[in-house]
Structure formats: structure tokens, C-alpha cells
Amino acid sequence: MHSDISATAVHTRTEHAPMRPTDEQEILGQIVVEILQAGQVVNNKAIIGQLLKRLEAESDVVALDVYRTALEWIVHRTADDIVG
């Protein structure tokens, strides 16, 4: 079989494709950077808030799964914020 799709066409499609999360650690890293760039304190509350915003805005099922897993990590596997 011969494919009519050129390397340029594939590159063009990939270049304009929406960015999708690839893994939970990458997403959490991006969120931490966004929080810091906004001049806010990075804590569980801020990270959870950003994850919830992304969950509400996303329609891709794969991306939703990545966001849910990242949210689960933060809620279940990290120490609560210290209130002092």
C-alpha cells in the first residue's frame, strides 16, 4: 500500500494539534510553574484548584483520565497543608 500523507503534512497536523497532557508528573509540573508565574503560593489547595479548572474545561477522555489521576495523587498521597 502507498500512503499519500507526506512528512510535511504529518508535521503540520502535529504542529497545530491541541496540546494534550502526556503524564501526571508533567501536568503537575506545568501547574506548579503556572502558580509560581502568577505570584501565588504553591500548596495543595492551589494545585487542586488548577486541576479542577482543567477537568471542567477538558473534553478529551485521555486528558481527563490524566487530570483525574493527578488529582488523586494530590488528594491521597501528599501531606495536608500545614496551617500555622
PyMOL Python script that loads the backbone (N, CA, C, O; Angstrom):
from pymol import cmd

cmd.read_pdbstr("""\
ATOM      1  N   MET A   1       0.830  -1.183   0.000  1.00  0.00           N
ATOM      2  CA  MET A   1       0.000   0.000   0.000  1.00  0.00           C
ATOM      3  C   MET A   1       0.875   1.247   0.000  1.00  0.00           C
ATOM      4  O   MET A   1       1.953   1.269   0.593  1.00  0.00           O
ATOM      5  N   HIS A   2       0.397   2.263  -0.664  1.00  0.00           N
ATOM      6  CA  HIS A   2       1.125   3.514  -0.742  1.00  0.00           C
ATOM      7  C   HIS A   2       0.341   4.580   0.017  1.00  0.00           C
ATOM      8  O   HIS A   2      -0.867   4.729  -0.169  1.00  0.00           O
ATOM      9  N   SER A   3       1.035   5.310   0.861  1.00  0.00           N
ATOM     10  CA  SER A   3       0.384   6.360   1.626  1.00  0.00           C
ATOM     11  C   SER A   3       0.628   7.705   0.957  1.00  0.00           C
ATOM     12  O   SER A   3       1.750   8.011   0.552  1.00  0.00           O
ATOM     13  N   ASP A   4      -0.426   8.505   0.844  1.00  0.00           N
ATOM     14  CA  ASP A   4      -0.314   9.822   0.230  1.00  0.00           C
ATOM     15  C   ASP A   4       0.030  10.907   1.242  1.00  0.00           C
ATOM     16  O   ASP A   4       0.144  12.076   0.875  1.00  0.00           O
ATOM     17  N   ILE A   5       0.194  10.543   2.488  1.00  0.00           N
ATOM     18  CA  ILE A   5       0.488  11.530   3.523  1.00  0.00           C
ATOM     19  C   ILE A   5       1.992  11.760   3.550  1.00  0.00           C
ATOM     20  O   ILE A   5       2.770  10.828   3.755  1.00  0.00           O
ATOM     21  N   SER A   6       2.384  12.979   3.348  1.00  0.00           N
ATOM     22  CA  SER A   6       3.807  13.316   3.368  1.00  0.00           C
ATOM     23  C   SER A   6       4.252  13.636   4.786  1.00  0.00           C
ATOM     24  O   SER A   6       3.429  13.854   5.676  1.00  0.00           O
ATOM     25  N   ALA A   7       5.562  13.661   4.984  1.00  0.00           N
ATOM     26  CA  ALA A   7       6.108  14.016   6.301  1.00  0.00           C
ATOM     27  C   ALA A   7       5.728  15.447   6.667  1.00  0.00           C
ATOM     28  O   ALA A   7       5.504  15.752   7.838  1.00  0.00           O
ATOM     29  N   THR A   8       5.657  16.321   5.671  1.00  0.00           N
ATOM     30  CA  THR A   8       5.277  17.714   5.918  1.00  0.00           C
ATOM     31  C   THR A   8       3.845  17.801   6.405  1.00  0.00           C
ATOM     32  O   THR A   8       3.545  18.567   7.321  1.00  0.00           O
ATOM     33  N   ALA A   9       2.962  17.028   5.804  1.00  0.00           N
ATOM     34  CA  ALA A   9       1.558  17.048   6.218  1.00  0.00           C
ATOM     35  C   ALA A   9       1.410  16.545   7.648  1.00  0.00           C
ATOM     36  O   ALA A   9       0.638  17.102   8.429  1.00  0.00           O
ATOM     37  N   VAL A  10       2.143  15.501   7.990  1.00  0.00           N
ATOM     38  CA  VAL A  10       2.084  14.969   9.350  1.00  0.00           C
ATOM     39  C   VAL A  10       2.620  16.006  10.329  1.00  0.00           C
ATOM     40  O   VAL A  10       2.035  16.226  11.389  1.00  0.00           O
ATOM     41  N   HIS A  11       3.734  16.643   9.972  1.00  0.00           N
ATOM     42  CA  HIS A  11       4.308  17.673  10.844  1.00  0.00           C
ATOM     43  C   HIS A  11       3.333  18.834  11.031  1.00  0.00           C
ATOM     44  O   HIS A  11       3.177  19.342  12.141  1.00  0.00           O
ATOM     45  N   THR A  12       2.686  19.248   9.964  1.00  0.00           N
ATOM     46  CA  THR A  12       1.743  20.357  10.029  1.00  0.00           C
ATOM     47  C   THR A  12       0.573  20.010  10.930  1.00  0.00           C
ATOM     48  O   THR A  12       0.149  20.830  11.744  1.00  0.00           O
ATOM     49  N   ARG A  13       0.051  18.810  10.792  1.00  0.00           N
ATOM     50  CA  ARG A  13      -1.065  18.404  11.650  1.00  0.00           C
ATOM     51  C   ARG A  13      -0.637  18.350  13.105  1.00  0.00           C
ATOM     52  O   ARG A  13      -1.363  18.815  13.985  1.00  0.00           O
ATOM     53  N   THR A  14       0.532  17.790  13.365  1.00  0.00           N
ATOM     54  CA  THR A  14       1.029  17.681  14.729  1.00  0.00           C
ATOM     55  C   THR A  14       1.300  19.048  15.322  1.00  0.00           C
ATOM     56  O   THR A  14       1.022  19.295  16.496  1.00  0.00           O
ATOM     57  N   GLU A  15       1.841  19.929  14.509  1.00  0.00           N
ATOM     58  CA  GLU A  15       2.175  21.274  14.963  1.00  0.00           C
ATOM     59  C   GLU A  15       0.937  22.042  15.402  1.00  0.00           C
ATOM     60  O   GLU A  15       1.003  22.840  16.336  1.00  0.00           O
ATOM     61  N   HIS A  16      -0.188  21.810  14.739  1.00  0.00           N
ATOM     62  CA  HIS A  16      -1.411  22.546  15.047  1.00  0.00           C
ATOM     63  C   HIS A  16      -2.373  21.769  15.937  1.00  0.00           C
ATOM     64  O   HIS A  16      -3.450  22.265  16.267  1.00  0.00           O
ATOM     65  N   ALA A  17      -1.996  20.568  16.323  1.00  0.00           N
ATOM     66  CA  ALA A  17      -2.853  19.761  17.188  1.00  0.00           C
ATOM     67  C   ALA A  17      -2.844  20.355  18.590  1.00  0.00           C
ATOM     68  O   ALA A  17      -1.826  20.887  19.032  1.00  0.00           O
ATOM     69  N   PRO A  18      -3.976  20.269  19.294  1.00  0.00           N
ATOM     70  CA  PRO A  18      -4.009  20.793  20.657  1.00  0.00           C
ATOM     71  C   PRO A  18      -3.067  19.998  21.554  1.00  0.00           C
ATOM     72  O   PRO A  18      -2.927  18.784  21.407  1.00  0.00           O
ATOM     73  N   MET A  19      -2.424  20.700  22.484  1.00  0.00           N
ATOM     74  CA  MET A  19      -1.509  20.028  23.391  1.00  0.00           C
ATOM     75  C   MET A  19      -2.307  19.213  24.394  1.00  0.00           C
ATOM     76  O   MET A  19      -3.212  19.730  25.050  1.00  0.00           O
ATOM     77  N   ARG A  20      -1.972  17.953  24.506  1.00  0.00           N
ATOM     78  CA  ARG A  20      -2.662  17.082  25.451  1.00  0.00           C
ATOM     79  C   ARG A  20      -1.675  16.631  26.510  1.00  0.00           C
ATOM     80  O   ARG A  20      -0.494  16.433  26.222  1.00  0.00           O
ATOM     81  N   PRO A  21      -2.151  16.468  27.726  1.00  0.00           N
ATOM     82  CA  PRO A  21      -1.252  16.014  28.775  1.00  0.00           C
ATOM     83  C   PRO A  21      -0.746  14.610  28.469  1.00  0.00           C
ATOM     84  O   PRO A  21      -1.496  13.764  27.983  1.00  0.00           O
ATOM     85  N   THR A  22       0.509  14.374  28.754  1.00  0.00           N
ATOM     86  CA  THR A  22       1.068  13.065  28.472  1.00  0.00           C
ATOM     87  C   THR A  22       1.275  12.252  29.731  1.00  0.00           C
ATOM     88  O   THR A  22       1.203  11.024  29.699  1.00  0.00           O
ATOM     89  N   ASP A  23       1.528  12.916  30.821  1.00  0.00           N
ATOM     90  CA  ASP A  23       1.628  12.170  32.062  1.00  0.00           C
ATOM     91  C   ASP A  23       1.398  13.085  33.254  1.00  0.00           C
ATOM     92  O   ASP A  23       1.532  14.306  33.172  1.00  0.00           O
ATOM     93  N   GLU A  24       1.050  12.456  34.352  1.00  0.00           N
ATOM     94  CA  GLU A  24       0.620  13.195  35.524  1.00  0.00           C
ATOM     95  C   GLU A  24       1.724  14.088  36.083  1.00  0.00           C
ATOM     96  O   GLU A  24       1.460  15.217  36.494  1.00  0.00           O
ATOM     97  N   GLN A  25       2.959  13.588  36.099  1.00  0.00           N
ATOM     98  CA  GLN A  25       4.060  14.386  36.620  1.00  0.00           C
ATOM     99  C   GLN A  25       4.285  15.631  35.765  1.00  0.00           C
ATOM    100  O   GLN A  25       4.559  16.710  36.292  1.00  0.00           O
ATOM    101  N   GLU A  26       4.171  15.481  34.458  1.00  0.00           N
ATOM    102  CA  GLU A  26       4.324  16.628  33.561  1.00  0.00           C
ATOM    103  C   GLU A  26       3.252  17.679  33.833  1.00  0.00           C
ATOM    104  O   GLU A  26       3.539  18.874  33.886  1.00  0.00           O
ATOM    105  N   ILE A  27       2.025  17.223  34.002  1.00  0.00           N
ATOM    106  CA  ILE A  27       0.913  18.131  34.274  1.00  0.00           C
ATOM    107  C   ILE A  27       1.117  18.856  35.603  1.00  0.00           C
ATOM    108  O   ILE A  27       0.930  20.070  35.688  1.00  0.00           O
ATOM    109  N   LEU A  28       1.496  18.116  36.627  1.00  0.00           N
ATOM    110  CA  LEU A  28       1.716  18.753  37.925  1.00  0.00           C
ATOM    111  C   LEU A  28       2.853  19.770  37.839  1.00  0.00           C
ATOM    112  O   LEU A  28       2.783  20.830  38.460  1.00  0.00           O
ATOM    113  N   GLY A  29       3.889  19.458  37.080  1.00  0.00           N
ATOM    114  CA  GLY A  29       4.980  20.406  36.884  1.00  0.00           C
ATOM    115  C   GLY A  29       4.509  21.675  36.199  1.00  0.00           C
ATOM    116  O   GLY A  29       4.882  22.779  36.596  1.00  0.00           O
ATOM    117  N   GLN A  30       3.681  21.514  35.159  1.00  0.00           N
ATOM    118  CA  GLN A  30       3.142  22.673  34.447  1.00  0.00           C
ATOM    119  C   GLN A  30       2.288  23.531  35.373  1.00  0.00           C
ATOM    120  O   GLN A  30       2.365  24.759  35.345  1.00  0.00           O
ATOM    121  N   ILE A  31       1.484  22.877  36.184  1.00  0.00           N
ATOM    122  CA  ILE A  31       0.600  23.603  37.100  1.00  0.00           C
ATOM    123  C   ILE A  31       1.414  24.372  38.143  1.00  0.00           C
ATOM    124  O   ILE A  31       1.089  25.517  38.457  1.00  0.00           O
ATOM    125  N   VAL A  32       2.463  23.757  38.680  1.00  0.00           N
ATOM    126  CA  VAL A  32       3.313  24.437  39.655  1.00  0.00           C
ATOM    127  C   VAL A  32       3.948  25.680  39.024  1.00  0.00           C
ATOM    128  O   VAL A  32       3.996  26.741  39.646  1.00  0.00           O
ATOM    129  N   VAL A  33       4.428  25.544  37.799  1.00  0.00           N
ATOM    130  CA  VAL A  33       5.022  26.694  37.101  1.00  0.00           C
ATOM    131  C   VAL A  33       3.983  27.798  36.921  1.00  0.00           C
ATOM    132  O   VAL A  33       4.279  28.969  37.161  1.00  0.00           O
ATOM    133  N   GLU A  34       2.769  27.440  36.501  1.00  0.00           N
ATOM    134  CA  GLU A  34       1.708  28.433  36.308  1.00  0.00           C
ATOM    135  C   GLU A  34       1.382  29.159  37.616  1.00  0.00           C
ATOM    136  O   GLU A  34       1.182  30.374  37.623  1.00  0.00           O
ATOM    137  N   ILE A  35       1.330  28.421  38.705  1.00  0.00           N
ATOM    138  CA  ILE A  35       1.022  29.016  40.008  1.00  0.00           C
ATOM    139  C   ILE A  35       2.131  29.986  40.406  1.00  0.00           C
ATOM    140  O   ILE A  35       1.854  31.094  40.868  1.00  0.00           O
ATOM    141  N   LEU A  36       3.379  29.573  40.228  1.00  0.00           N
ATOM    142  CA  LEU A  36       4.506  30.440  40.576  1.00  0.00           C
ATOM    143  C   LEU A  36       4.540  31.685  39.697  1.00  0.00           C
ATOM    144  O   LEU A  36       4.806  32.784  40.184  1.00  0.00           O
ATOM    145  N   GLN A  37       4.271  31.516  38.396  1.00  0.00           N
ATOM    146  CA  GLN A  37       4.265  32.657  37.485  1.00  0.00           C
ATOM    147  C   GLN A  37       3.168  33.659  37.840  1.00  0.00           C
ATOM    148  O   GLN A  37       3.298  34.854  37.573  1.00  0.00           O
ATOM    149  N   ALA A  38       2.095  33.166  38.439  1.00  0.00           N
ATOM    150  CA  ALA A  38       1.004  34.044  38.859  1.00  0.00           C
ATOM    151  C   ALA A  38       1.310  34.718  40.201  1.00  0.00           C
ATOM    152  O   ALA A  38       0.513  35.511  40.701  1.00  0.00           O
ATOM    153  N   GLY A  39       2.473  34.394  40.777  1.00  0.00           N
ATOM    154  CA  GLY A  39       2.864  35.003  42.041  1.00  0.00           C
ATOM    155  C   GLY A  39       2.150  34.423  43.243  1.00  0.00           C
ATOM    156  O   GLY A  39       2.096  35.052  44.300  1.00  0.00           O
ATOM    157  N   GLN A  40       1.602  33.229  43.091  1.00  0.00           N
ATOM    158  CA  GLN A  40       0.869  32.605  44.190  1.00  0.00           C
ATOM    159  C   GLN A  40       1.734  31.574  44.904  1.00  0.00           C
ATOM    160  O   GLN A  40       2.773  31.156  44.395  1.00  0.00           O
ATOM    161  N   VAL A  41       1.296  31.179  46.074  1.00  0.00           N
ATOM    162  CA  VAL A  41       1.978  30.158  46.852  1.00  0.00           C
ATOM    163  C   VAL A  41       1.559  28.790  46.313  1.00  0.00           C
ATOM    164  O   VAL A  41       0.378  28.547  46.062  1.00  0.00           O
ATOM    165  N   VAL A  42       2.534  27.905  46.141  1.00  0.00           N
ATOM    166  CA  VAL A  42       2.231  26.554  45.689  1.00  0.00           C
ATOM    167  C   VAL A  42       1.881  25.714  46.910  1.00  0.00           C
ATOM    168  O   VAL A  42       2.717  25.493  47.786  1.00  0.00           O
ATOM    169  N   ASN A  43       0.644  25.253  46.957  1.00  0.00           N
ATOM    170  CA  ASN A  43       0.202  24.353  48.009  1.00  0.00           C
ATOM    171  C   ASN A  43      -0.870  23.434  47.422  1.00  0.00           C
ATOM    172  O   ASN A  43      -1.271  23.586  46.268  1.00  0.00           O
ATOM    173  N   ASN A  44      -1.318  22.493  48.222  1.00  0.00           N
ATOM    174  CA  ASN A  44      -2.308  21.536  47.724  1.00  0.00           C
ATOM    175  C   ASN A  44      -3.563  22.223  47.202  1.00  0.00           C
ATOM    176  O   ASN A  44      -4.101  21.844  46.162  1.00  0.00           O
ATOM    177  N   LYS A  45      -4.022  23.225  47.922  1.00  0.00           N
ATOM    178  CA  LYS A  45      -5.244  23.935  47.535  1.00  0.00           C
ATOM    179  C   LYS A  45      -5.096  24.564  46.150  1.00  0.00           C
ATOM    180  O   LYS A  45      -6.004  24.461  45.325  1.00  0.00           O
ATOM    181  N   ALA A  46      -3.969  25.208  45.892  1.00  0.00           N
ATOM    182  CA  ALA A  46      -3.738  25.855  44.606  1.00  0.00           C
ATOM    183  C   ALA A  46      -3.650  24.825  43.480  1.00  0.00           C
ATOM    184  O   ALA A  46      -4.204  25.032  42.400  1.00  0.00           O
ATOM    185  N   ILE A  47      -2.955  23.720  43.732  1.00  0.00           N
ATOM    186  CA  ILE A  47      -2.805  22.675  42.712  1.00  0.00           C
ATOM    187  C   ILE A  47      -4.157  22.034  42.418  1.00  0.00           C
ATOM    188  O   ILE A  47      -4.508  21.826  41.257  1.00  0.00           O
ATOM    189  N   ILE A  48      -4.912  21.722  43.460  1.00  0.00           N
ATOM    190  CA  ILE A  48      -6.232  21.114  43.275  1.00  0.00           C
ATOM    191  C   ILE A  48      -7.146  22.052  42.499  1.00  0.00           C
ATOM    192  O   ILE A  48      -7.885  21.612  41.619  1.00  0.00           O
ATOM    193  N   GLY A  49      -7.099  23.332  42.816  1.00  0.00           N
ATOM    194  CA  GLY A  49      -7.911  24.312  42.092  1.00  0.00           C
ATOM    195  C   GLY A  49      -7.596  24.330  40.604  1.00  0.00           C
ATOM    196  O   GLY A  49      -8.505  24.360  39.775  1.00  0.00           O
ATOM    197  N   GLN A  50      -6.309  24.311  40.262  1.00  0.00           N
ATOM    198  CA  GLN A  50      -5.916  24.307  38.850  1.00  0.00           C
ATOM    199  C   GLN A  50      -6.342  23.016  38.157  1.00  0.00           C
ATOM    200  O   GLN A  50      -6.796  23.039  37.013  1.00  0.00           O
ATOM    201  N   LEU A  51      -6.193  21.890  38.855  1.00  0.00           N
ATOM    202  CA  LEU A  51      -6.623  20.617  38.271  1.00  0.00           C
ATOM    203  C   LEU A  51      -8.130  20.602  38.029  1.00  0.00           C
ATOM    204  O   LEU A  51      -8.586  20.106  36.999  1.00  0.00           O
ATOM    205  N   LEU A  52      -8.901  21.138  38.964  1.00  0.00           N
ATOM    206  CA  LEU A  52     -10.363  21.183  38.797  1.00  0.00           C
ATOM    207  C   LEU A  52     -10.751  22.070  37.617  1.00  0.00           C
ATOM    208  O   LEU A  52     -11.667  21.733  36.866  1.00  0.00           O
ATOM    209  N   LYS A  53     -10.059  23.207  37.445  1.00  0.00           N
ATOM    210  CA  LYS A  53     -10.331  24.076  36.298  1.00  0.00           C
ATOM    211  C   LYS A  53     -10.075  23.332  34.993  1.00  0.00           C
ATOM    212  O   LYS A  53     -10.859  23.427  34.049  1.00  0.00           O
ATOM    213  N   ARG A  54      -8.973  22.593  34.947  1.00  0.00           N
ATOM    214  CA  ARG A  54      -8.643  21.843  33.732  1.00  0.00           C
ATOM    215  C   ARG A  54      -9.653  20.725  33.482  1.00  0.00           C
ATOM    216  O   ARG A  54     -10.035  20.479  32.338  1.00  0.00           O
ATOM    217  N   LEU A  55     -10.081  20.055  34.532  1.00  0.00           N
ATOM    218  CA  LEU A  55     -11.081  18.994  34.388  1.00  0.00           C
ATOM    219  C   LEU A  55     -12.392  19.545  33.830  1.00  0.00           C
ATOM    220  O   LEU A  55     -13.023  18.917  32.980  1.00  0.00           O
ATOM    221  N   GLU A  56     -12.792  20.701  34.302  1.00  0.00           N
ATOM    222  CA  GLU A  56     -14.041  21.306  33.849  1.00  0.00           C
ATOM    223  C   GLU A  56     -13.978  21.748  32.394  1.00  0.00           C
ATOM    224  O   GLU A  56     -14.990  21.736  31.693  1.00  0.00           O
ATOM    225  N   ALA A  57     -12.796  22.136  31.941  1.00  0.00           N
ATOM    226  CA  ALA A  57     -12.652  22.664  30.574  1.00  0.00           C
ATOM    227  C   ALA A  57     -12.315  21.601  29.542  1.00  0.00           C
ATOM    228  O   ALA A  57     -12.435  21.855  28.344  1.00  0.00           O
ATOM    229  N   GLU A  58     -11.898  20.424  29.973  1.00  0.00           N
ATOM    230  CA  GLU A  58     -11.407  19.391  29.052  1.00  0.00           C
ATOM    231  C   GLU A  58     -12.537  18.501  28.553  1.00  0.00           C
ATOM    232  O   GLU A  58     -13.488  18.214  29.280  1.00  0.00           O
ATOM    233  N   SER A  59     -12.417  18.068  27.296  1.00  0.00           N
ATOM    234  CA  SER A  59     -13.397  17.126  26.747  1.00  0.00           C
ATOM    235  C   SER A  59     -12.752  15.822  26.280  1.00  0.00           C
ATOM    236  O   SER A  59     -13.449  14.831  26.059  1.00  0.00           O
ATOM    237  N   ASP A  60     -11.441  15.815  26.130  1.00  0.00           N
ATOM    238  CA  ASP A  60     -10.729  14.617  25.688  1.00  0.00           C
ATOM    239  C   ASP A  60     -10.670  13.606  26.832  1.00  0.00           C
ATOM    240  O   ASP A  60     -10.211  13.932  27.927  1.00  0.00           O
ATOM    241  N   VAL A  61     -11.131  12.381  26.582  1.00  0.00           N
ATOM    242  CA  VAL A  61     -11.212  11.384  27.647  1.00  0.00           C
ATOM    243  C   VAL A  61      -9.847  10.967  28.174  1.00  0.00           C
ATOM    244  O   VAL A  61      -9.712  10.672  29.362  1.00  0.00           O
ATOM    245  N   VAL A  62      -8.844  10.937  27.328  1.00  0.00           N
ATOM    246  CA  VAL A  62      -7.497  10.568  27.769  1.00  0.00           C
ATOM    247  C   VAL A  62      -6.948  11.654  28.691  1.00  0.00           C
ATOM    248  O   VAL A  62      -6.383  11.354  29.743  1.00  0.00           O
ATOM    249  N   ALA A  63      -7.115  12.912  28.297  1.00  0.00           N
ATOM    250  CA  ALA A  63      -6.655  14.029  29.120  1.00  0.00           C
ATOM    251  C   ALA A  63      -7.402  14.041  30.456  1.00  0.00           C
ATOM    252  O   ALA A  63      -6.795  14.278  31.501  1.00  0.00           O
ATOM    253  N   LEU A  64      -8.698  13.790  30.428  1.00  0.00           N
ATOM    254  CA  LEU A  64      -9.478  13.749  31.665  1.00  0.00           C
ATOM    255  C   LEU A  64      -8.941  12.700  32.624  1.00  0.00           C
ATOM    256  O   LEU A  64      -8.868  12.932  33.831  1.00  0.00           O
ATOM    257  N   ASP A  65      -8.566  11.551  32.091  1.00  0.00           N
ATOM    258  CA  ASP A  65      -8.024  10.477  32.915  1.00  0.00           C
ATOM    259  C   ASP A  65      -6.703  10.906  33.559  1.00  0.00           C
ATOM    260  O   ASP A  65      -6.460  10.623  34.732  1.00  0.00           O
ATOM    261  N   VAL A  66      -5.862  11.579  32.799  1.00  0.00           N
ATOM    262  CA  VAL A  66      -4.585  12.056  33.333  1.00  0.00           C
ATOM    263  C   VAL A  66      -4.834  13.075  34.443  1.00  0.00           C
ATOM    264  O   VAL A  66      -4.195  13.011  35.493  1.00  0.00           O
ATOM    265  N   TYR A  67      -5.748  14.005  34.225  1.00  0.00           N
ATOM    266  CA  TYR A  67      -6.061  15.012  35.244  1.00  0.00           C
ATOM    267  C   TYR A  67      -6.637  14.362  36.502  1.00  0.00           C
ATOM    268  O   TYR A  67      -6.278  14.745  37.616  1.00  0.00           O
ATOM    269  N   ARG A  68      -7.523  13.386  36.332  1.00  0.00           N
ATOM    270  CA  ARG A  68      -8.119  12.710  37.489  1.00  0.00           C
ATOM    271  C   ARG A  68      -7.062  11.978  38.307  1.00  0.00           C
ATOM    272  O   ARG A  68      -7.075  12.020  39.537  1.00  0.00           O
ATOM    273  N   THR A  69      -6.145  11.306  37.609  1.00  0.00           N
ATOM    274  CA  THR A  69      -5.090  10.584  38.312  1.00  0.00           C
ATOM    275  C   THR A  69      -4.181  11.554  39.059  1.00  0.00           C
ATOM    276  O   THR A  69      -3.796  11.285  40.197  1.00  0.00           O
ATOM    277  N   ALA A  70      -3.837  12.669  38.440  1.00  0.00           N
ATOM    278  CA  ALA A  70      -3.014  13.678  39.110  1.00  0.00           C
ATOM    279  C   ALA A  70      -3.735  14.222  40.337  1.00  0.00           C
ATOM    280  O   ALA A  70      -3.122  14.420  41.386  1.00  0.00           O
ATOM    281  N   LEU A  71      -5.030  14.462  40.206  1.00  0.00           N
ATOM    282  CA  LEU A  71      -5.824  14.945  41.339  1.00  0.00           C
ATOM    283  C   LEU A  71      -5.819  13.915  42.464  1.00  0.00           C
ATOM    284  O   LEU A  71      -5.693  14.267  43.637  1.00  0.00           O
ATOM    285  N   GLU A  72      -5.955  12.656  42.105  1.00  0.00           N
ATOM    286  CA  GLU A  72      -5.917  11.583  43.098  1.00  0.00           C
ATOM    287  C   GLU A  72      -4.573  11.579  43.827  1.00  0.00           C
ATOM    288  O   GLU A  72      -4.529  11.412  45.046  1.00  0.00           O
ATOM    289  N   TRP A  73      -3.491  11.760  43.096  1.00  0.00           N
ATOM    290  CA  TRP A  73      -2.164  11.810  43.729  1.00  0.00           C
ATOM    291  C   TRP A  73      -2.113  12.899  44.781  1.00  0.00           C
ATOM    292  O   TRP A  73      -1.636  12.676  45.893  1.00  0.00           O
ATOM    293  N   ILE A  74      -2.603  14.078  44.429  1.00  0.00           N
ATOM    294  CA  ILE A  74      -2.520  15.213  45.347  1.00  0.00           C
ATOM    295  C   ILE A  74      -3.409  14.997  46.564  1.00  0.00           C
ATOM    296  O   ILE A  74      -2.999  15.280  47.689  1.00  0.00           O
ATOM    297  N   VAL A  75      -4.601  14.506  46.353  1.00  0.00           N
ATOM    298  CA  VAL A  75      -5.555  14.333  47.452  1.00  0.00           C
ATOM    299  C   VAL A  75      -5.151  13.180  48.390  1.00  0.00           C
ATOM    300  O   VAL A  75      -5.236  13.305  49.612  1.00  0.00           O
ATOM    301  N   HIS A  76      -4.718  12.077  47.808  1.00  0.00           N
ATOM    302  CA  HIS A  76      -4.479  10.881  48.608  1.00  0.00           C
ATOM    303  C   HIS A  76      -3.017  10.635  49.009  1.00  0.00           C
ATOM    304  O   HIS A  76      -2.761   9.937  49.990  1.00  0.00           O
ATOM    305  N   ARG A  77      -2.079  11.186  48.282  1.00  0.00           N
ATOM    306  CA  ARG A  77      -0.691  10.815  48.514  1.00  0.00           C
ATOM    307  C   ARG A  77       0.214  11.932  49.002  1.00  0.00           C
ATOM    308  O   ARG A  77       1.422  11.726  49.123  1.00  0.00           O
ATOM    309  N   THR A  78      -0.324  13.096  49.283  1.00  0.00           N
ATOM    310  CA  THR A  78       0.505  14.178  49.790  1.00  0.00           C
ATOM    311  C   THR A  78       0.004  14.619  51.151  1.00  0.00           C
ATOM    312  O   THR A  78      -1.175  14.479  51.475  1.00  0.00           O
ATOM    313  N   ALA A  79       0.922  15.152  51.939  1.00  0.00           N
ATOM    314  CA  ALA A  79       0.541  15.635  53.276  1.00  0.00           C
ATOM    315  C   ALA A  79      -0.331  16.872  53.119  1.00  0.00           C
ATOM    316  O   ALA A  79      -0.155  17.653  52.184  1.00  0.00           O
ATOM    317  N   ASP A  80      -1.259  17.040  54.028  1.00  0.00           N
ATOM    318  CA  ASP A  80      -2.098  18.235  54.017  1.00  0.00           C
ATOM    319  C   ASP A  80      -1.243  19.463  54.264  1.00  0.00           C
ATOM    320  O   ASP A  80      -0.162  19.381  54.848  1.00  0.00           O
ATOM    321  N   ASP A  81      -1.739  20.594  53.812  1.00  0.00           N
ATOM    322  CA  ASP A  81      -1.039  21.850  54.057  1.00  0.00           C
ATOM    323  C   ASP A  81      -0.998  22.099  55.565  1.00  0.00           C
ATOM    324  O   ASP A  81      -1.962  21.832  56.282  1.00  0.00           O
ATOM    325  N   ILE A  82       0.121  22.607  56.017  1.00  0.00           N
ATOM    326  CA  ILE A  82       0.272  22.911  57.440  1.00  0.00           C
ATOM    327  C   ILE A  82      -0.306  24.295  57.707  1.00  0.00           C
ATOM    328  O   ILE A  82       0.107  25.289  57.111  1.00  0.00           O
ATOM    329  N   VAL A  83      -1.261  24.329  58.607  1.00  0.00           N
ATOM    330  CA  VAL A  83      -1.868  25.603  58.973  1.00  0.00           C
ATOM    331  C   VAL A  83      -1.199  26.041  60.261  1.00  0.00           C
ATOM    332  O   VAL A  83      -1.202  25.326  61.263  1.00  0.00           O
ATOM    333  N   GLY A  84      -0.622  27.239  60.210  1.00  0.00           N
ATOM    334  CA  GLY A  84       0.130  27.631  61.396  1.00  0.00           C
ATOM    335  C   GLY A  84      -0.050  28.988  61.817  1.00  0.00           C
ATOM    336  O   GLY A  84       0.544  29.411  62.809  1.00  0.00           O
TER     337      GLY A  84
END
""", "prot")
cmd.dss("prot")
cmd.show_as("cartoon", "prot")
cmd.util.cbc("prot")
cmd.orient("prot")
